[in-house]
Amino acid sequence: MGEQLPAKERRGAEASRCVEVALSGGAPWGFTLRGGREHKEPLLITKIEEGSKAAAMGKLQVGDEMVSINDVILTGYRQEAICLVKGSHRTLKIVVRRYRLNSPQKVRTCPFL
């Protein structure tokens, strides 16, 4: 079988697009984050709670990488993202980068940055 590139190298070679999601109604929002710069990993959504506001929108996916929260571009630290999410009382605007494996397109697009 062929060798698989480390996650960091795979992400650079994949095409990606950004998705904007607006949630309303207040916490709990219904998603879990893992990673972050402090762990030398991308800040990823690892779980979406069934029946949650995040699940009801149908736009967030496990594996999406957090880019911005409430128009604040993230530096990649998990604690920063948690503080911004917890500070969102009625609405939460998130931009995530979604990577597509084996895409013929090698262009990274993210118009929100």
N, C-alpha and C positions, 0 to 999 in steps of 0.2 A: 504494500500500500504506500501511497505517496506521503511525504512528510507534510505536516501541517504547520503553518507559520505561527509564531506566538501571537496572542490576541492583539498586542500593540501594533505589530507589523501588519496583521490582517486588516485592521481598521483603516490603516493608511492606504491600502490597496483597493478598498471597496468603494463603490459609489454610495453617496448618502444624500438625504434630503431632510429638510427641517419641517416639522409639523408644529403648528400653534394650537394650543388647547386652552379654552377658557372654561373654568369650573365655577359654579356659584352655589350659594347656600351655606357656606361655612364648613369648618372642619367637623368631623374627620373627612379627609379628601379620598382616602382609600388606596394609597400606593406606598410602596416601600423603596427606599434608596439604599444602594450599596456602593462601596468604593470611595473614590475621591483622591485628590492629589496627595493627601497625607498618607494614603496607602499605595501610592504610585499606580493607581488604576483609574479608568474613566468613571465618572459618577453616573451610575446606571439605575434604571427602574428594574427591580428584581421581582416585584409582586404587585398585582392589582387585585384588590379585594372584590370578591363577587358581590354584586348588589350595591357597590359604592358609587359615589359621584364620578370617580375616574372611570369606572367600568361602564356606567350609564352613557357616558359620552362616546365610548367606543373608539376613541382616537389614540389613547396611550397604549403602548405595548411593552411587554417585558423585553428588556434589552435596549430600550430607547435611552439615549444619553442626554442628560440635562444640559441645556445651553443657557437658558435664562428663566428667571422667575420674576413676574410683575415688572417686566422691562429692565431688569437688572441683569446684565451679562455676568455669568458666574465665573469665578476664578478657578473653579473645580474642586473646592474644598467642601466636604460633606456638611460640616457644621454651618458653613455659610448658607447652604441650601436649606437646611433644617430651620435656621432662624428666619429666613425669608418666607418659608411655607407657614411656619407658626405665626408669623406676623400678618398673615392674610386672614382677615376675619370674615368677609362676605364673598369675596371673589378671589380666584387664583388664576393667573395667566402664566402658562408654561410654554416654553419653546424647547422641543427636543430634537435631537439629530437621530435619524433612523438610517441604519446601514442596511444595504441590500447585498447579500452574498451572491457571488457568481453573476453579477450584473454585467452586461456587455458595455454599459456606460461607465466610464472611469472619472466622471466629473462630480465634484462635490459642490452641491448647491445649498445655500442657506441664506436666503434673502433677508432674514431678520437681523443679521449681524452687521 
